[in-house]
Amino acid sequence: MLEIVKNLFIGQTLAVDPKKFVVPLTAPKDLPTAFLSIETAVPVIFNIIIIAAAITFIVLFLLGGIKYLGSAGNEEETTKAKKWLVDAIIGLVIVIGSWAIGTWILSEVGF
């Protein structure tokens, strides 16, 4: 079947066979397969989120430690630094718990 395509630049009408322009799509051989299906994408995304959250709380813990060392006996700054340290530890415990529960749920669902 021929399709008529109007060339807008010159104003001519051309007859084009659309079957000549069909190119089969295949994945490149070096492409990672982590996101090609939902079964592989969900665990990868879950692990990325857990790792990002863990890194965030580890950095918060380190900053709290630096702030504690830099408080130099100032009671207000020491209290703030201790709060950062406690918050970071609580956050890390929540992340580890979330990882354990999430991994269990993913294994039960079949991911």
Number of C-alpha atoms within 10 A of each C-alpha: 6 10 10 11 12 13 10 8 6 7 8 9 11 12 10 14 13 11 9 7 8 8 7 5 6 6 9 7 7 6 9 9 11 14 14 11 9 11 13 13 14 15 18 14 13 14 14 12 14 17 14 12 17 20 13 14 21 17 13 20 22 14 16 22 17 12 18 21 13 13 16 10 10 10 10 9 16 19 13 15 22 16 14 21 22 15 16 22 16 13 19 20 14 14 19 16 12 13 18 11 12 16 16 13 12 14 11 9 8 8 14
